[in-house]
Structures are given as structure tokens and as C-alpha cells.
Amino acid sequence: MQNSSFIAGDWVSGGSEVENRNPSDVSDLVGSYSQAGANQVETALEAACAAQAIWQNSGLEQRYNALMAIGQEMMTRSAELGELLSREEGKPRAEGVGEVYRAGQFFTYYAAETLRQIGDTADSVRDNIEIDIRREPVGVVAIISPWNFPIATASWKIAPALAFGNAVIWKPANITPASAVAFAEIIERQNLPKGLFNLVLGSGSAIGRQLVESTKVDAISFTGSVPVGKTIAAAAQNFTKVQLEMGSKNALAVMDDCDLDLAVSCALNGAFGSTGQKCTASSRLIVHEAVHDAFVEKLVAGAKAFKVGHALEEGTQIGPVVSAQQLKGNLEYVDLGKSEGAELLCGGDRLDRPTEGYFMAPAVFSNTSNAMRINREEMFAPIACVIKVGSYEEALHCVNDTAFGLTSGIVTRSLSRATHFRRNARTGCVMVNLPTAGTDYHVPFGGRGDSSYGPREQGGYAREFYTTVKTAYIASGDPA
Ligand code: NDP
């Protein structure tokens, strides 16, 4: 496997190297990855511009074949690549394998989308003129992706970018380069113009910023934190198209008429899946007072029963958090919660395991208010905060009382409440009797408020971001 960037059709080493260590076992060095230099990023941008002009005019079957082959290889190799992903990111093996398989599905889905690029025609308001309206690629797309879904997030951006005729410069998170390189090796083997797809390894503050400032980039799709998202929005100064998927503070409302076991299972899955490191995680659990005590008792029992351990060990349900820095931040949030007056019912401490890793016991806070910082800031941690409410109306108000707006959920047996919630929750995705996390690949994904900016990702809606509309007027009569 390569340990470098893929630029203009070649694997090229850069200057310094960064070590990639397994968060389940820091003695396990996954690899050392060389960082692309500014001149190499520039080469990638120039190659991308040239290749995009070729790709734009290629027959759709070439695109279909490339995307289908990438998707099928990812699905076929999901066990092997999923293990690599879990080794460097720390999610349990089954989640790593599932993520790679899902990434493959994004490619096979967008392979089919290449054949659905059908425009419109219109009559003119003037005589003897016809109008043709079509979508064209936006050009060179920079993709800046995070570590928490290192392959899936990149796939749901790279697949539509290529399907709709664009070139790609991909900057993955520097903490998960191994998955990125393995993924790029699959793309490299396809029949694509040299330079159409580029992988640039390096930090966000260096390479990411260079991409944001470059006038050769036509569009940027980013997933990550709100503060970085704000700096990326500055690319609009160059009139670069920007799509931002950022954090959230998702809430699950548990109503007095709920199926309690279902509510607990939705909460455990949504709050602690992927060690809580999901933008769709249910970090706020808003619970009706009538079921509060019973819900909390079962929730705490479930949180304590989780097997936390090495991501690749049989039976592990929760892996380590991704890094020492993330663990430090999580433990600080636990201290903050206590200092704000929340009651820590379980977990919240660092765990020792046979290997040295960043293990943390899933934490449940009760007696929290929606005004506390632990309920307002994205923690990205295995920490769930219970907020007690007295009515459905109070629950809905609390769900919407946040700067974010990615997902929300309700657990109820009432159809009218579920319908009211679905229509009044101010989030991009709403779940009824389901965890707040867990979405499909063929429908739009995104949020409101500080969670998202720009057109939606995924499904057919991705076309909006990765294309631009052209309206052509054609005189249908012979020139005089
Ligand atoms: P960041 O937002 O810092 O990183 C996301 C991506 O942006 C990475 O590829 C990063 O590169 C890159 N980046 C960082 N700085 C810049 C910059 N100035 N210009 C361009 N690109 C940049 O998230 P972190 O990984 O540091 O995670 C911090 C917090 O962000 C988490 O605790 C969580 O709250 C949130 N987050 C949310 C995600 C979501 O899905 N909603 C995903 C990931 C994080 P590099 O890492 O290589 O420096």
C-alpha cells in the first residue's frame, strides 16, 4: 500500500511524515504518511482542471463503468477494508465493515445516476426559438472530509462529483489516511483521465486552507466542525460554491405513551453507536416525566452493559474514541457537566484495557437542563444527557431550542403526535420510533441552522451542488 498522495495520476511523496496509530492500541503503528506540499497541491489543481475538460465530454457509459467498478470492489472487499478502517479510527469491526459496504453502495447508486442526466426543453416566448436547459458539471471540486466516517463521507461526496462530470481533489482527515489511500488505490485502477481524481494528504490548516483559498477550485464540499466550516465559508469570497455539513446536538424525545424498551434501545443506539462520534448522535434525551425514572433506570443498565474494548476484538460494542485529544475533550465535558450541576449516573471515566488505547465508559447524565453547555455544544463523545419535561409541547420546544438542526427523533405510540413532531421539528431529518442516527443512501441528508449550509447531500438532490444549469436558446428557423 502507498503512504503518499495521488496527484495527477502518480503516487508522490511529500515532505514530512505523520504517524497513524491505532486508537485501540497505540503501540500498533498503522503507517507513516507523507504530507503533500503546496506545490504538489497546485499540480493536482492544474491536472484536475485539464482532466475535467476531458471527463465532461466523455460518454456516460465510461462514468457508469468506473463508478460501478469502484462500488463493487468496495463491497467485495468490505471485510478487509473495514478492518483497516476500524484499526485506524476505532469503531468496532462490524461498523467498519458496514461503513465500507455502504461506501460501495454510494458508488453503485451514483453509477446509475449518471444515466439519469436528462434535461428540459421549452418553447420560447419569441417566434422560432427553442430552448434547451441542461445541467453541466461545476468543475473542480475540493472535498474535505472528517475522520469519523472516513470512507462513507468521502464516498457520498466523491461518487456524485465524478458522476456529474467533475474533477476531484480530496483532502481526508489527517488522522485517518490509511482508509483514504486504500480507497484511492481502487479509484486509481479505473479508466479515468489522468488527474481527474487526486488525493492530497496533509493538515487542514495547510492543505485545507490552500484549497479554500484557491481560485482554481470551483466548489468545496466539507464535513466537520462548525468553526472550521465557518472558515471554509470564506471561500465564497472567490465565489466558490460551498456545501457544509457540520455538527449537531440531536435530541430524541421520549413520550409518556412510548414503548419503553424501544425508547431505550433507540437512545442507546443513537447516543453510543460509533462511540458517540456521529453528527447524528442523540446526545440530548428529552424524556416525559411519566416515564422518566423507568427510562433512566433501563438506560443506565444498558450503558453499563456495553462491552467497551479493542475495535477488532470479538464482542466489542464500543471502541475507543479516536485520539488522545478527543478523549481529553470528552473527559473535560464530563467535568463540565458535573460543575454545571448535572448528575453523573454512570461512566464518564477513562477505562484501562489490555492494550493502551483511548477507552472511555459511556456516560449518562440526568438532572440536566437544556441551557447547560453539555446540552448546547457538540461533544462528539459517548455522553448522553437526560432532560426531564412535563409535556409533549415542552419536549418539542426543547428539541428545537438549539443552534443546530441535523436530526431529531420521537418515540411515541400516538400517530397524531408523531405527525405533529415530523412537521414541526426544525431539523433536516426526523425519525419516528427510530434512533436519530442511521440514514439511507438514496435520499437527501442534511440539516438546518448551524448544522448545514448549502444544497443537500446524497440521493438525486446531490445534483444541485455538483452541477450548474445552462439555458441554451436556438433559433429554429434558417438565418435570413
Ligand atoms: P475539523 O472540522 O477540524 O476537521 C474536519 C476536516 O477539515 C478535516 O479534514 C480537517 O483536516 C479539515 N480542516 C481543519 N482545519 C481546516 C482549515 N482551516 N481549512 C480547511 N480544512 C480544514 O474536525 P476535527 O476532526 O478536528 O473534529 C473536531 C470536532 O468537530 C469534533 O469533536 C466534532 O465535534 C466535530 N466534527 C463533526 C463531524 C460531523 O460529522 N458533524 C465530523 C468531524 C468532526 P485535518 O483533520 O487533517 O487537520
Residues whose N, C-alpha, C, O or C-beta is under 5 A from the ligand:
A	BS01	NDP	I144 S145 P146 W147 N148 K171 P172 A173 N174 I175 G202 S203 G204 S205 G208 R209 T223 G224 S225 V228 T231 E245 M246 G247 C279 E378 M379 F380
